[in-house]
Amino acid sequence: MNEGLKDKGLKRAIKEQPQFRLSTNFTFRTMQKVEEAARLHEKKIEQRTLWATIIASLLLLASGIAEIGRASCRERV
C-alpha cells in the first residue's frame, strides 16, 4: 500500500511541475554556436601552423647563412 501512495505522489508531483519548453529556434542557435566554435578552433590551428612555418623558415634561413659564413671563412684560410 505504501508503494501505491509513493507512485501516486510521484505522478502528482510530475504533473504539477511547470512545463519547460525550448524556444522554436533552439536547434538553429545551438548549431550556430557549435559551428562558430569549430571555426574559431580551425582558425587557431591555422595560426599555429603559420607561426610554426615562419619559425622553421627563419631557422633554415639562419642555418643557411651560417653555413655560407663558415664556407667563406674556410676559403680564406
C-alpha positions in Angstrom: 0.0 0.0 0.0 2.9 2.3 0.8 4.3 1.7 -2.7 0.9 2.8 -4.2 1.0 6.1 -2.3 4.6 6.7 -3.4 3.6 6.1 -7.1 0.6 8.5 -6.8 2.7 11.1 -5.1 5.4 10.9 -7.7 2.8 11.1 -10.6 1.1 14.1 -8.9 4.4 15.9 -8.4 5.4 15.4 -12.0 2.0 16.7 -13.2 2.3 19.8 -11.0 5.7 20.8 -12.3 5.7 23.7 -14.8 6.2 22.6 -18.4 9.6 23.6 -19.7 9.6 24.5 -23.4 12.6 25.2 -25.6 12.4 28.1 -28.0 11.4 27.3 -31.5 14.9 28.1 -32.9 16.9 26.4 -30.1 18.4 23.9 -32.5 19.3 26.5 -35.0 21.0 28.7 -32.4 22.8 25.8 -30.9 24.2 24.7 -34.3 25.3 28.3 -35.0 27.3 28.3 -31.7 28.8 24.9 -32.5 29.8 26.0 -36.0 31.3 29.2 -34.6 33.3 27.3 -32.1 34.5 24.9 -34.8 35.5 27.9 -37.0 37.4 29.5 -34.1 39.2 26.2 -33.4 40.2 25.8 -37.1 41.4 29.4 -37.2 43.6 28.9 -34.1 45.1 25.7 -35.7 45.8 27.6 -38.9 47.5 30.4 -37.0 49.7 27.9 -35.1 50.6 26.2 -38.4 51.5 29.6 -39.9 53.7 30.6 -37.0 55.4 27.2 -37.0 56.1 27.5 -40.7 57.5 31.0 -40.3 59.8 29.9 -37.4 61.0 26.9 -39.3 61.7 29.0 -42.4 63.7 31.5 -40.3 65.7 28.8 -38.7 66.5 27.2 -42.0 67.5 30.6 -43.4 69.7 31.3 -40.4 71.4 28.0 -40.7 72.0 28.5 -44.4 73.5 31.9 -43.8 75.7 30.5 -41.0 76.9 27.7 -43.4 77.7 30.2 -46.1 79.7 32.2 -43.5 81.6 29.1 -42.4 82.3 28.2 -46.1 83.7 31.7 -46.8 85.9 31.5 -43.7 87.4 28.2 -44.9 88.2 29.7 -48.3 90.2 32.5 -46.8 92.5 30.0 -45.0 
